[in-house]
Amino acid sequence: MAEIAVASESAAAGSRLPLPPSPPHRIASEAEALDAARALARAFRQGAADRDRERRLPWDEIERYTASGLGAISVPRAYGGLGVSFRTLTEVFAILCAADPSLGQIPQNHHALVRHLVEFGSEAQRRRFFADVLAGHRLGNAGPERKARAAAVNHATARLTRDAQGRLRANGTRHYSTGALFAHWVPFRADDELGRPVQVWVRRTAPGLRVIDDWDAFGQRTTASGSVVLQDVPVGEDDVVALYAAQDRPTLTGPFSQLLQASIDLGIAEGALDDALAYVREKTRPWVDSGVEHAHEDPHILREVGELAIEVHAAREVLAEAADRLDALAREPLTDAASAEASVAVARAKVLTTEAALRASEHLLELAGTSSARAAHNLDRHWRNARVHTLHDPVRWKLHLIGRYVLNGQAPRRHQWN
């Protein structure tokens, strides 16, 4: 019966549509963007444990996020947006993800798609789609293939063809589609009629498009990172972004995507450490042999907290350094060498944020003690979130990437995971 109930809830979620877009608040400065993120984080933190426990999707919270104006801050100034720096955007993500990393991850693809338009979109496409983002439209990518038969995760499993009347149609199945359920536009990678890589933009309400809430991982439970099925979905001629036209040109899309992923992991680490500190101060009892009155005076706990604080701080600083490097590179013509440098800089940060998230979330329970394992606290969600999200792009390949670059001078391959 429980399985039937879960299936019914998933079907209902998949059939639900987001509210029509409404003009959000227009954020005027990077300082205001950070203030908005902090205000949302305070609100989102309150229900994070319950949303995770009940797998209650954050429909209302996503509407609050959009209304705040944070969804529009990455739109370039030339198109009416704030054109926020990479540094500030990483801080926004870390702030939100420290409060609720499932909720904080949902806009990741939205901002990555904005960057894709900057790099690959035509002038007309940028004007049109950026105007929609500024008007409150959300973007939710239909992600890569997950079946073992696929040669690689970056291979397209959707295809554009023409029907008998010469109109473009999209067919295929995509997975790991974080944000698509809540989106107004659902872009996805596909092969066009000539087998060339393109990005196709379709409305969430397009006939033949189905978003299925079949995400059932034990962590990041409310990202709704499910499947998207495309069955003869009509596609406008102007809604196809020609990725192939710039596939040999260096861009910052890969490093930028990875920068946001690392920001999510940093947020998980900081949220776990904050909860560990609060629990030890307020609830943990000192060990019988410690000779101290309070757990926060235990020398072993003090040492471990010090080590964790250093790891999380180091991850934050290296991530900020990588973001600053991308900001500098974005202000000048990008070369192959600079693109490689950006990927390596972000890879370094990704290694440290991954390790910090896993270590802080695991040691939270060890520091806090047996009572912290009670289901009522749901503190294990920090480790579950860290473990699932850091699987997104294996950190062992980041070490490989850095080693090849440092030892042999070999540039990383250019794709969205580098």
Contacts in CASP RR format, 6 or more apart in sequence:
PFRMAT RR
TARGET T0000
AUTHOR 0000-0000-0000
METHOD contacts of the structure
MODEL  1
MAEIAVASESAAAGSRLPLPPSPPHRIASEAEALDAARALARAFRQGAAD
RDRERRLPWDEIERYTASGLGAISVPRAYGGLGVSFRTLTEVFAILCAAD
PSLGQIPQNHHALVRHLVEFGSEAQRRRFFADVLAGHRLGNAGPERKARA
AAVNHATARLTRDAQGRLRANGTRHYSTGALFAHWVPFRADDELGRPVQV
WVRRTAPGLRVIDDWDAFGQRTTASGSVVLQDVPVGEDDVVALYAAQDRP
TLTGPFSQLLQASIDLGIAEGALDDALAYVREKTRPWVDSGVEHAHEDPH
ILREVGELAIEVHAAREVLAEAADRLDALAREPLTDAASAEASVAVARAK
VLTTEAALRASEHLLELAGTSSARAAHNLDRHWRNARVHTLHDPVRWKLH
LIGRYVLNGQAPRRHQWN
9 55 0 8 1.000
10 212 0 8 1.000
10 213 0 8 1.000
10 214 0 8 1.000
11 213 0 8 1.000
13 57 0 8 1.000
13 181 0 8 1.000
13 213 0 8 1.000
13 224 0 8 1.000
14 181 0 8 1.000
14 210 0 8 1.000
14 211 0 8 1.000
14 212 0 8 1.000
14 213 0 8 1.000
16 59 0 8 1.000
16 181 0 8 1.000
17 204 0 8 1.000
17 205 0 8 1.000
18 59 0 8 1.000
18 62 0 8 1.000
18 63 0 8 1.000
18 138 0 8 1.000
18 182 0 8 1.000
18 183 0 8 1.000
18 184 0 8 1.000
18 204 0 8 1.000
19 63 0 8 1.000
21 66 0 8 1.000
21 132 0 8 1.000
21 135 0 8 1.000
21 136 0 8 1.000
21 137 0 8 1.000
21 138 0 8 1.000
21 184 0 8 1.000
22 67 0 8 1.000
22 136 0 8 1.000
23 134 0 8 1.000
23 135 0 8 1.000
23 136 0 8 1.000
24 66 0 8 1.000
24 67 0 8 1.000
24 68 0 8 1.000
24 69 0 8 1.000
24 71 0 8 1.000
24 72 0 8 1.000
24 136 0 8 1.000
25 36 0 8 1.000
25 67 0 8 1.000
25 68 0 8 1.000
25 69 0 8 1.000
26 69 0 8 1.000
26 72 0 8 1.000
26 134 0 8 1.000
27 33 0 8 1.000
27 36 0 8 1.000
27 68 0 8 1.000
27 69 0 8 1.000
27 70 0 8 1.000
27 72 0 8 1.000
27 73 0 8 1.000
27 82 0 8 1.000
28 82 0 8 1.000
29 82 0 8 1.000
30 82 0 8 1.000
30 84 0 8 1.000
30 85 0 8 1.000
30 88 0 8 1.000
33 70 0 8 1.000
33 73 0 8 1.000
33 82 0 8 1.000
33 84 0 8 1.000
33 88 0 8 1.000
33 92 0 8 1.000
34 88 0 8 1.000
34 91 0 8 1.000
34 92 0 8 1.000
34 95 0 8 1.000
36 68 0 8 1.000
36 69 0 8 1.000
36 70 0 8 1.000
37 70 0 8 1.000
37 91 0 8 1.000
37 92 0 8 1.000
37 95 0 8 1.000
37 96 0 8 1.000
38 95 0 8 1.000
39 68 0 8 1.000
40 64 0 8 1.000
40 65 0 8 1.000
40 68 0 8 1.000
40 70 0 8 1.000
40 96 0 8 1.000
40 99 0 8 1.000
41 95 0 8 1.000
41 96 0 8 1.000
41 98 0 8 1.000
41 99 0 8 1.000
42 99 0 8 1.000
43 61 0 8 1.000
43 64 0 8 1.000
44 58 0 8 1.000
44 61 0 8 1.000
44 96 0 8 1.000
44 99 0 8 1.000
44 100 0 8 1.000
44 103 0 8 1.000
44 104 0 8 1.000
45 99 0 8 1.000
45 100 0 8 1.000
47 100 0 8 1.000
48 99 0 8 1.000
48 100 0 8 1.000
48 102 0 8 1.000
48 103 0 8 1.000
48 381 0 8 1.000
49 377 0 8 1.000
49 378 0 8 1.000
49 381 0 8 1.000
50 56 0 8 1.000
50 378 0 8 1.000
51 57 0 8 1.000
51 58 0 8 1.000
51 100 0 8 1.000
51 102 0 8 1.000
51 103 0 8 1.000
51 222 0 8 1.000
52 102 0 8 1.000
52 219 0 8 1.000
52 221 0 8 1.000
52 222 0 8 1.000
52 378 0 8 1.000
52 381 0 8 1.000
52 385 0 8 1.000
53 375 0 8 1.000
53 378 0 8 1.000
53 381 0 8 1.000
55 221 0 8 1.000
55 222 0 8 1.000
56 222 0 8 1.000
57 181 0 8 1.000
57 213 0 8 1.000
57 222 0 8 1.000
57 224 0 8 1.000
58 100 0 8 1.000
58 102 0 8 1.000
58 103 0 8 1.000
58 106 0 8 1.000
58 222 0 8 1.000
59 182 0 8 1.000
61 100 0 8 1.000
61 103 0 8 1.000
62 103 0 8 1.000
62 106 0 8 1.000
62 138 0 8 1.000
62 182 0 8 1.000
65 71 0 8 1.000
65 96 0 8 1.000
65 103 0 8 1.000
65 106 0 8 1.000
65 107 0 8 1.000
66 136 0 8 1.000
66 138 0 8 1.000
69 136 0 8 1.000
70 92 0 8 1.000
70 107 0 8 1.000
71 107 0 8 1.000
71 110 0 8 1.000
71 111 0 8 1.000
71 133 0 8 1.000
71 136 0 8 1.000
71 138 0 8 1.000
72 81 0 8 1.000
72 82 0 8 1.000
72 133 0 8 1.000
72 134 0 8 1.000
72 136 0 8 1.000
73 81 0 8 1.000
73 82 0 8 1.000
73 83 0 8 1.000
73 84 0 8 1.000
73 88 0 8 1.000
73 89 0 8 1.000
73 92 0 8 1.000
74 82 0 8 1.000
74 83 0 8 1.000
74 84 0 8 1.000
74 89 0 8 1.000
74 111 0 8 1.000
74 114 0 8 1.000
74 115 0 8 1.000
75 81 0 8 1.000
75 82 0 8 1.000
75 83 0 8 1.000
75 114 0 8 1.000
75 130 0 8 1.000
75 133 0 8 1.000
75 134 0 8 1.000
76 83 0 8 1.000
76 118 0 8 1.000
76 130 0 8 1.000
77 83 0 8 1.000
79 126 0 8 1.000
79 127 0 8 1.000
79 130 0 8 1.000
79 131 0 8 1.000
79 134 0 8 1.000
80 130 0 8 1.000
80 134 0 8 1.000
81 130 0 8 1.000
81 134 0 8 1.000
84 92 0 8 1.000
85 323 0 8 1.000
85 327 0 8 1.000
86 256 0 8 1.000
86 259 0 8 1.000
86 323 0 8 1.000
86 324 0 8 1.000
86 326 0 8 1.000
86 327 0 8 1.000
86 330 0 8 1.000
87 320 0 8 1.000
87 323 0 8 1.000
87 324 0 8 1.000
87 327 0 8 1.000
89 111 0 8 1.000
89 260 0 8 1.000
89 263 0 8 1.000
89 323 0 8 1.000
90 259 0 8 1.000
90 260 0 8 1.000
90 262 0 8 1.000
90 263 0 8 1.000
90 266 0 8 1.000
90 319 0 8 1.000
90 320 0 8 1.000
90 323 0 8 1.000
91 263 0 8 1.000
91 320 0 8 1.000
93 104 0 8 1.000
93 107 0 8 1.000
93 108 0 8 1.000
93 260 0 8 1.000
93 263 0 8 1.000
93 264 0 8 1.000
93 267 0 8 1.000
94 263 0 8 1.000
94 264 0 8 1.000
94 266 0 8 1.000
94 267 0 8 1.000
94 270 0 8 1.000
94 316 0 8 1.000
94 319 0 8 1.000
95 267 0 8 1.000
96 103 0 8 1.000
96 104 0 8 1.000
97 104 0 8 1.000
97 105 0 8 1.000
97 263 0 8 1.000
97 264 0 8 1.000
97 266 0 8 1.000
97 267 0 8 1.000
97 268 0 8 1.000
98 267 0 8 1.000
98 268 0 8 1.000
98 270 0 8 1.000
98 271 0 8 1.000
98 274 0 8 1.000
99 271 0 8 1.000
101 220 0 8 1.000
101 264 0 8 1.000
101 267 0 8 1.000
101 268 0 8 1.000
101 385 0 8 1.000
101 389 0 8 1.000
102 219 0 8 1.000
102 220 0 8 1.000
102 221 0 8 1.000
102 222 0 8 1.000
102 223 0 8 1.000
102 385 0 8 1.000
103 222 0 8 1.000
104 264 0 8 1.000
105 178 0 8 1.000
105 220 0 8 1.000
105 223 0 8 1.000
105 264 0 8 1.000
105 389 0 8 1.000
106 178 0 8 1.000
106 179 0 8 1.000
106 182 0 8 1.000
106 223 0 8 1.000
106 224 0 8 1.000
107 138 0 8 1.000
107 179 0 8 1.000
108 178 0 8 1.000
108 260 0 8 1.000
108 261 0 8 1.000
108 264 0 8 1.000
109 139 0 8 1.000
109 140 0 8 1.000
109 141 0 8 1.000
109 143 0 8 1.000
109 178 0 8 1.000
109 179 0 8 1.000
110 133 0 8 1.000
110 138 0 8 1.000
110 139 0 8 1.000
110 140 0 8 1.000
110 179 0 8 1.000
110 183 0 8 1.000
111 260 0 8 1.000
112 141 0 8 1.000
112 253 0 8 1.000
112 256 0 8 1.000
112 257 0 8 1.000
112 260 0 8 1.000
112 416 0 8 1.000
113 139 0 8 1.000
113 140 0 8 1.000
113 141 0 8 1.000
113 187 0 8 1.000
114 130 0 8 1.000
114 133 0 8 1.000
114 139 0 8 1.000
115 252 0 8 1.000
115 253 0 8 1.000
115 256 0 8 1.000
115 257 0 8 1.000
116 187 0 8 1.000
116 199 0 8 1.000
116 241 0 8 1.000
116 253 0 8 1.000
117 125 0 8 1.000
117 126 0 8 1.000
117 129 0 8 1.000
117 130 0 8 1.000
117 241 0 8 1.000
118 126 0 8 1.000
119 246 0 8 1.000
119 251 0 8 1.000
119 252 0 8 1.000
119 253 0 8 1.000
120 199 0 8 1.000
120 241 0 8 1.000
120 242 0 8 1.000
120 243 0 8 1.000
120 245 0 8 1.000
120 246 0 8 1.000
120 251 0 8 1.000
120 253 0 8 1.000
121 241 0 8 1.000
121 242 0 8 1.000
122 241 0 8 1.000
122 242 0 8 1.000
124 238 0 8 1.000
125 238 0 8 1.000
125 241 0 8 1.000
128 238 0 8 1.000
129 185 0 8 1.000
129 201 0 8 1.000
132 184 0 8 1.000
132 185 0 8 1.000
133 139 0 8 1.000
136 184 0 8 1.000
137 184 0 8 1.000
137 185 0 8 1.000
138 179 0 8 1.000
138 182 0 8 1.000
138 183 0 8 1.000
138 184 0 8 1.000
138 185 0 8 1.000
139 183 0 8 1.000
139 184 0 8 1.000
139 185 0 8 1.000
139 186 0 8 1.000
139 187 0 8 1.000
140 177 0 8 1.000
140 178 0 8 1.000
140 179 0 8 1.000
140 180 0 8 1.000
140 182 0 8 1.000
140 183 0 8 1.000
140 185 0 8 1.000
140 186 0 8 1.000
140 187 0 8 1.000
141 177 0 8 1.000
141 178 0 8 1.000
141 179 0 8 1.000
141 180 0 8 1.000
141 186 0 8 1.000
141 187 0 8 1.000
141 188 0 8 1.000
142 158 0 8 1.000
142 174 0 8 1.000
142 177 0 8 1.000
142 180 0 8 1.000
142 186 0 8 1.000
142 187 0 8 1.000
142 188 0 8 1.000
142 228 0 8 1.000
142 230 0 8 1.000
143 174 0 8 1.000
143 175 0 8 1.000
143 176 0 8 1.000
143 177 0 8 1.000
143 178 0 8 1.000
143 180 0 8 1.000
143 188 0 8 1.000
143 189 0 8 1.000
143 228 0 8 1.000
144 150 0 8 1.000
144 153 0 8 1.000
144 154 0 8 1.000
144 155 0 8 1.000
144 157 0 8 1.000
144 174 0 8 1.000
144 175 0 8 1.000
144 176 0 8 1.000
144 189 0 8 1.000
145 153 0 8 1.000
145 155 0 8 1.000
145 157 0 8 1.000
145 173 0 8 1.000
145 174 0 8 1.000
145 175 0 8 1.000
146 153 0 8 1.000
146 175 0 8 1.000
146 176 0 8 1.000
150 157 0 8 1.000
153 417 0 8 1.000
154 189 0 8 1.000
154 415 0 8 1.000
154 416 0 8 1.000
154 417 0 8 1.000
156 189 0 8 1.000
156 190 0 8 1.000
156 191 0 8 1.000
156 197 0 8 1.000
157 172 0 8 1.000
157 173 0 8 1.000
157 174 0 8 1.000
158 170 0 8 1.000
158 171 0 8 1.000
158 172 0 8 1.000
158 173 0 8 1.000
158 174 0 8 1.000
158 188 0 8 1.000
158 189 0 8 1.000
158 190 0 8 1.000
158 191 0 8 1.000
158 200 0 8 1.000
158 230 0 8 1.000
159 170 0 8 1.000
159 171 0 8 1.000
159 172 0 8 1.000
159 190 0 8 1.000
159 191 0 8 1.000
159 192 0 8 1.000
159 195 0 8 1.000
160 168 0 8 1.000
160 169 0 8 1.000
160 170 0 8 1.000
160 190 0 8 1.000
160 191 0 8 1.000
160 192 0 8 1.000
160 193 0 8 1.000
160 198 0 8 1.000
160 200 0 8 1.000
160 235 0 8 1.000
160 240 0 8 1.000
161 168 0 8 1.000
161 169 0 8 1.000
161 171 0 8 1.000
161 193 0 8 1.000
162 168 0 8 1.000
162 169 0 8 1.000
162 193 0 8 1.000
163 169 0 8 1.000
163 232 0 8 1.000
167 234 0 8 1.000
167 235 0 8 1.000
168 234 0 8 1.000
168 235 0 8 1.000
168 236 0 8 1.000
168 237 0 8 1.000
168 240 0 8 1.000
169 232 0 8 1.000
169 233 0 8 1.000
169 234 0 8 1.000
169 235 0 8 1.000
170 188 0 8 1.000
170 190 0 8 1.000
170 200 0 8 1.000
170 202 0 8 1.000
170 230 0 8 1.000
170 232 0 8 1.000
170 233 0 8 1.000
170 235 0 8 1.000
171 230 0 8 1.000
171 231 0 8 1.000
171 232 0 8 1.000
171 233 0 8 1.000
172 229 0 8 1.000
172 230 0 8 1.000
172 231 0 8 1.000
173 227 0 8 1.000
173 228 0 8 1.000
173 229 0 8 1.000
173 230 0 8 1.000
174 188 0 8 1.000
174 227 0 8 1.000
174 228 0 8 1.000
174 230 0 8 1.000
175 226 0 8 1.000
175 227 0 8 1.000
175 228 0 8 1.000
176 225 0 8 1.000
176 226 0 8 1.000
177 186 0 8 1.000
177 211 0 8 1.000
177 225 0 8 1.000
177 226 0 8 1.000
177 227 0 8 1.000
177 228 0 8 1.000
178 223 0 8 1.000
178 224 0 8 1.000
178 225 0 8 1.000
178 226 0 8 1.000
179 223 0 8 1.000
179 224 0 8 1.000
179 225 0 8 1.000
180 186 0 8 1.000
180 204 0 8 1.000
180 211 0 8 1.000
180 224 0 8 1.000
180 226 0 8 1.000
180 228 0 8 1.000
181 211 0 8 1.000
181 213 0 8 1.000
181 224 0 8 1.000
181 226 0 8 1.000
182 224 0 8 1.000
183 204 0 8 1.000
184 203 0 8 1.000
184 204 0 8 1.000
185 201 0 8 1.000
185 202 0 8 1.000
185 203 0 8 1.000
185 204 0 8 1.000
186 201 0 8 1.000
186 202 0 8 1.000
186 203 0 8 1.000
186 204 0 8 1.000
186 206 0 8 1.000
186 209 0 8 1.000
186 211 0 8 1.000
186 228 0 8 1.000
187 199 0 8 1.000
187 200 0 8 1.000
187 201 0 8 1.000
187 202 0 8 1.000
187 241 0 8 1.000
188 199 0 8 1.000
188 200 0 8 1.000
188 202 0 8 1.000
188 228 0 8 1.000
188 230 0 8 1.000
189 197 0 8 1.000
189 198 0 8 1.000
189 199 0 8 1.000
189 200 0 8 1.000
189 243 0 8 1.000
190 197 0 8 1.000
190 198 0 8 1.000
190 199 0 8 1.000
190 200 0 8 1.000
191 197 0 8 1.000
191 198 0 8 1.000
192 198 0 8 1.000
192 240 0 8 1.000
192 244 0 8 1.000
196 242 0 8 1.000
196 243 0 8 1.000
196 244 0 8 1.000
197 243 0 8 1.000
197 244 0 8 1.000
197 247 0 8 1.000
198 240 0 8 1.000
198 241 0 8 1.000
198 242 0 8 1.000
198 243 0 8 1.000
198 244 0 8 1.000
199 240 0 8 1.000
199 241 0 8 1.000
199 243 0 8 1.000
200 235 0 8 1.000
200 239 0 8 1.000
200 240 0 8 1.000
200 241 0 8 1.000
201 239 0 8 1.000
201 240 0 8 1.000
201 241 0 8 1.000
202 209 0 8 1.000
202 230 0 8 1.000
202 233 0 8 1.000
202 234 0 8 1.000
202 235 0 8 1.000
202 239 0 8 1.000
203 209 0 8 1.000
204 211 0 8 1.000
206 233 0 8 1.000
206 234 0 8 1.000
207 233 0 8 1.000
207 234 0 8 1.000
208 229 0 8 1.000
208 230 0 8 1.000
208 231 0 8 1.000
208 232 0 8 1.000
208 233 0 8 1.000
209 228 0 8 1.000
209 229 0 8 1.000
209 230 0 8 1.000
209 231 0 8 1.000
209 233 0 8 1.000
210 228 0 8 1.000
210 229 0 8 1.000
210 231 0 8 1.000
211 226 0 8 1.000
211 227 0 8 1.000
211 228 0 8 1.000
212 226 0 8 1.000
212 227 0 8 1.000
212 228 0 8 1.000
212 229 0 8 1.000
213 224 0 8 1.000
213 226 0 8 1.000
214 226 0 8 1.000
214 227 0 8 1.000
215 221 0 8 1.000
215 223 0 8 1.000
215 224 0 8 1.000
215 225 0 8 1.000
215 226 0 8 1.000
217 225 0 8 1.000
217 388 0 8 1.000
218 384 0 8 1.000
218 388 0 8 1.000
219 381 0 8 1.000
219 384 0 8 1.000
219 385 0 8 1.000
219 387 0 8 1.000
219 388 0 8 1.000
219 389 0 8 1.000
220 384 0 8 1.000
220 385 0 8 1.000
220 388 0 8 1.000
220 389 0 8 1.000
221 384 0 8 1.000
250 334 0 8 1.000
250 335 0 8 1.000
250 336 0 8 1.000
250 338 0 8 1.000
250 339 0 8 1.000
250 414 0 8 1.000
251 334 0 8 1.000
251 339 0 8 1.000
251 414 0 8 1.000
252 326 0 8 1.000
252 329 0 8 1.000
252 330 0 8 1.000
252 334 0 8 1.000
252 339 0 8 1.000
252 342 0 8 1.000
253 416 0 8 1.000
254 343 0 8 1.000
254 414 0 8 1.000
254 415 0 8 1.000
254 416 0 8 1.000
254 417 0 8 1.000
254 418 0 8 1.000
255 322 0 8 1.000
255 326 0 8 1.000
255 339 0 8 1.000
255 342 0 8 1.000
255 343 0 8 1.000
255 345 0 8 1.000
255 346 0 8 1.000
255 418 0 8 1.000
256 326 0 8 1.000
257 416 0 8 1.000
257 417 0 8 1.000
258 343 0 8 1.000
258 346 0 8 1.000
258 347 0 8 1.000
258 350 0 8 1.000
258 393 0 8 1.000
258 417 0 8 1.000
258 418 0 8 1.000
259 319 0 8 1.000
259 322 0 8 1.000
259 323 0 8 1.000
259 326 0 8 1.000
259 346 0 8 1.000
259 349 0 8 1.000
261 350 0 8 1.000
261 389 0 8 1.000
261 392 0 8 1.000
261 393 0 8 1.000
262 319 0 8 1.000
262 322 0 8 1.000
262 346 0 8 1.000
262 349 0 8 1.000
262 350 0 8 1.000
262 353 0 8 1.000
262 354 0 8 1.000
263 319 0 8 1.000
263 353 0 8 1.000
264 389 0 8 1.000
265 315 0 8 1.000
265 350 0 8 1.000
265 353 0 8 1.000
265 354 0 8 1.000
265 356 0 8 1.000
265 357 0 8 1.000
265 386 0 8 1.000
265 389 0 8 1.000
265 390 0 8 1.000
266 312 0 8 1.000
266 315 0 8 1.000
266 316 0 8 1.000
266 319 0 8 1.000
266 353 0 8 1.000
266 356 0 8 1.000
266 357 0 8 1.000
267 357 0 8 1.000
268 357 0 8 1.000
268 360 0 8 1.000
268 361 0 8 1.000
268 382 0 8 1.000
268 385 0 8 1.000
268 386 0 8 1.000
268 389 0 8 1.000
269 311 0 8 1.000
269 312 0 8 1.000
269 315 0 8 1.000
269 353 0 8 1.000
269 356 0 8 1.000
269 357 0 8 1.000
269 359 0 8 1.000
269 360 0 8 1.000
269 361 0 8 1.000
269 386 0 8 1.000
270 312 0 8 1.000
270 316 0 8 1.000
270 360 0 8 1.000
271 360 0 8 1.000
271 382 0 8 1.000
272 357 0 8 1.000
272 360 0 8 1.000
272 361 0 8 1.000
272 364 0 8 1.000
272 382 0 8 1.000
272 383 0 8 1.000
272 386 0 8 1.000
273 308 0 8 1.000
273 309 0 8 1.000
273 312 0 8 1.000
273 360 0 8 1.000
273 364 0 8 1.000
275 364 0 8 1.000
275 379 0 8 1.000
275 382 0 8 1.000
276 305 0 8 1.000
276 308 0 8 1.000
276 360 0 8 1.000
276 363 0 8 1.000
276 364 0 8 1.000
276 367 0 8 1.000
276 368 0 8 1.000
277 305 0 8 1.000
279 364 0 8 1.000
279 367 0 8 1.000
279 368 0 8 1.000
279 372 0 8 1.000
279 377 0 8 1.000
279 379 0 8 1.000
280 295 0 8 1.000
280 296 0 8 1.000
280 301 0 8 1.000
280 305 0 8 1.000
280 367 0 8 1.000
280 368 0 8 1.000
281 295 0 8 1.000
281 296 0 8 1.000
283 368 0 8 1.000
283 371 0 8 1.000
283 372 0 8 1.000
284 295 0 8 1.000
284 296 0 8 1.000
284 301 0 8 1.000
284 367 0 8 1.000
284 368 0 8 1.000
284 369 0 8 1.000
284 371 0 8 1.000
284 372 0 8 1.000
285 295 0 8 1.000
286 292 0 8 1.000
286 293 0 8 1.000
286 294 0 8 1.000
286 295 0 8 1.000
286 297 0 8 1.000
286 298 0 8 1.000
287 295 0 8 1.000
287 298 0 8 1.000
290 297 0 8 1.000
290 298 0 8 1.000
290 299 0 8 1.000
290 300 0 8 1.000
292 298 0 8 1.000
295 301 0 8 1.000
296 302 0 8 1.000
301 367 0 8 1.000
304 363 0 8 1.000
304 366 0 8 1.000
304 367 0 8 1.000
305 367 0 8 1.000
308 356 0 8 1.000
308 359 0 8 1.000
308 360 0 8 1.000
308 363 0 8 1.000
311 352 0 8 1.000
311 355 0 8 1.000
311 356 0 8 1.000
311 359 0 8 1.000
311 360 0 8 1.000
312 356 0 8 1.000
312 360 0 8 1.000
314 352 0 8 1.000
314 356 0 8 1.000
315 349 0 8 1.000
315 352 0 8 1.000
315 353 0 8 1.000
315 355 0 8 1.000
315 356 0 8 1.000
318 348 0 8 1.000
318 349 0 8 1.000
318 352 0 8 1.000
319 349 0 8 1.000
319 352 0 8 1.000
319 353 0 8 1.000
321 345 0 8 1.000
321 349 0 8 1.000
322 342 0 8 1.000
322 345 0 8 1.000
322 346 0 8 1.000
322 348 0 8 1.000
322 349 0 8 1.000
325 341 0 8 1.000
325 342 0 8 1.000
325 345 0 8 1.000
326 342 0 8 1.000
326 345 0 8 1.000
326 346 0 8 1.000
329 338 0 8 1.000
329 341 0 8 1.000
329 342 0 8 1.000
332 338 0 8 1.000
336 411 0 8 1.000
337 411 0 8 1.000
339 411 0 8 1.000
339 414 0 8 1.000
340 405 0 8 1.000
340 411 0 8 1.000
340 412 0 8 1.000
343 401 0 8 1.000
343 411 0 8 1.000
343 412 0 8 1.000
343 414 0 8 1.000
343 418 0 8 1.000
344 401 0 8 1.000
344 402 0 8 1.000
344 405 0 8 1.000
344 412 0 8 1.000
347 398 0 8 1.000
347 401 0 8 1.000
347 402 0 8 1.000
347 412 0 8 1.000
347 418 0 8 1.000
348 398 0 8 1.000
348 402 0 8 1.000
350 393 0 8 1.000
350 395 0 8 1.000
350 398 0 8 1.000
351 395 0 8 1.000
351 398 0 8 1.000
351 399 0 8 1.000
351 402 0 8 1.000
354 390 0 8 1.000
354 395 0 8 1.000
354 398 0 8 1.000
355 395 0 8 1.000
357 386 0 8 1.000
357 389 0 8 1.000
357 390 0 8 1.000
358 383 0 8 1.000
358 386 0 8 1.000
358 387 0 8 1.000
358 390 0 8 1.000
360 382 0 8 1.000
360 386 0 8 1.000
361 382 0 8 1.000
361 383 0 8 1.000
361 385 0 8 1.000
361 386 0 8 1.000
361 387 0 8 1.000
362 383 0 8 1.000
362 386 0 8 1.000
364 372 0 8 1.000
364 379 0 8 1.000
364 382 0 8 1.000
364 383 0 8 1.000
365 372 0 8 1.000
365 373 0 8 1.000
365 379 0 8 1.000
365 380 0 8 1.000
365 383 0 8 1.000
368 379 0 8 1.000
372 379 0 8 1.000
373 379 0 8 1.000
373 380 0 8 1.000
393 417 0 8 1.000
397 417 0 8 1.000
401 412 0 8 1.000
401 418 0 8 1.000
404 410 0 8 1.000
404 412 0 8 1.000
405 411 0 8 1.000
405 412 0 8 1.000
412 418 0 8 1.000
END
